[in-house]
Amino acid sequence: MSFSRLINSKKMKKEFEKRFERKACRGVHKFCWGAVHCIFGVAAIAAFGAVVMCLWNCLVPDIFGLTTLTFWQAIGLFVLARILFGGFCGMFKKHGHHRHCGHHHHNPIREKWLKMTPEERKEFWKDCNYYNRSDTTQETEAKGDK
């Protein structure tokens, strides 16, 4: 084996070891962040359940004469309210992505606006201002143009 091949193989071996270490660290890092997110998720659910339980037990029995809730009933009520009124749209998606539950709302007017040149935008605003005036102003301008 030649000397240059030996050097290259040592460099390759070191590079491989560095990459392997980085990937291993990345996996551990992802696992740790996943565990942290799970812990905070459970803590958030418990906190929301406690808030619902406290609010219910403080207000509803006195106002409506209903019974008090346990912690697990409060969690169930919270989940039911989220399903009926709020949904779980963006709760499990990564940051920066659309939070529309799979609905991609494209605004064709905005897309058209973004494609316009500055001159086209000025012309657009002139047209908008012309059509937003009162009918008498438009009629007098139309008579003056003839």
N, C-alpha and C positions, 0 to 999 in steps of 0.2 A: 504494500500500500504506500502510495507516495505521500510526501509530507503535506502537500497542499490538500489532498483528500482528507488526511487525518485532521487538519485544522478545520476544514469545512464540516467534517462530521462532528467535531467537538462543538463548533458554533451551532450547528443544527441541533445537537443534543441539548445545549444550554437554552436555545430558543424554544425548543419543545417543552423543556421543563418549566420555563417561565410561563408559557401559554397554558400549560396544564395547571400550574398553580393559580393563575388568574381565573381560569374557568372554575376551579374548585372553590376559590374564594367567592366568585360570583354566585355559585350555587348556594353556598352557606349564607351569603348576604341576602339572596332572594328568600331563602327559608326563614331567616330571622325577621325580615320585613313582613313576610306572610304571617308569621306567628304574632308579631306586634299588631298587625291589622286585625287579626282574629280576636285578640285580647281586647283591643279598643272597640271592636264591633259588639262583642258580648257586653262590655261595659256600657256602651251607648244604648243597647236594647234594654239593659237593666235600669239605666237612668231614665229612659223614656217611660218604661213600665212603672217605675216609682213615681214619676211626675203625674202620670195618668191616674194612678191609684190615689195619690194624695189629693189631687184636684177633685176627683170623683167623690172621695170620702168626705171632703170638706164641704163641697157645694151641693151635690145632688140629693143626699138624704134630707137635708134641711129644706131645699127648694121644692123637690118633687115627692118626697116621702119614700124614695126607693131605698133598697138595702145597700150596704157598703160592699166594696170589691176586695178580693184578695189580690196578691201580687200577680199570680198567674192569670187571673181573670182580667186584670188590667193590661197585661201583655197581649192577651187574646183580643181585647177591645182595641188596643192600639193597632195590631195587625189588621183587624177587620176594617178599621177606619182608613188605614193606608190603602187597602185593596179597594174599598168602595169609593173613596174620595180622592186619594192622591196617587195610588198605584206605586209600583216599585220601579219606575222608569229608569232613572239614572243611578240608582244606588250601587249597582254592581259593575258599572262600566268604568273604564279608565278615564282619568282626567283628560280634558281636551277633546273628547269625542262628543258627538251630538247626544243630547239627552232627551230624545224624542221617542223613545221606545221603538226604534226601528223605522220610524217615519222620517224620511228625508225631506224636509220642507225646503224646496227650492223656490226662491223668490225671483220670478222671471223679470220683474221690473228692476230689481237690484242688479241682476246679471246684465240686463241691457244697459243700465246706468254705468256699470263698471267698464263696459266695452266702448262707451262713448268717448269721443275726444273732447277736450275742453271747449272747443268751438261749438260742438253739438250740444253740450250741456248748457251753454249760454243761450243758444237758440231754443232749447227746450224750456228754459226758465222764461224767456220772452213770450213764448206761446202760452205758458201757464198763466203768466201775469195778464196777458191779453184776454184769455177766456174767463178769468176770475173777476173781471171788472163788471160793473152794472151794465144792463142792456142799453141805457141811454148813452153812455160813454162810447160803446162800440158803434152805435148807430151814427153818432156825430162824427166819429173817425172814419167810418165807412163812407159817409156823404162827402167828407173832406177829401178822401182819396180819389173820388170820381171826377 
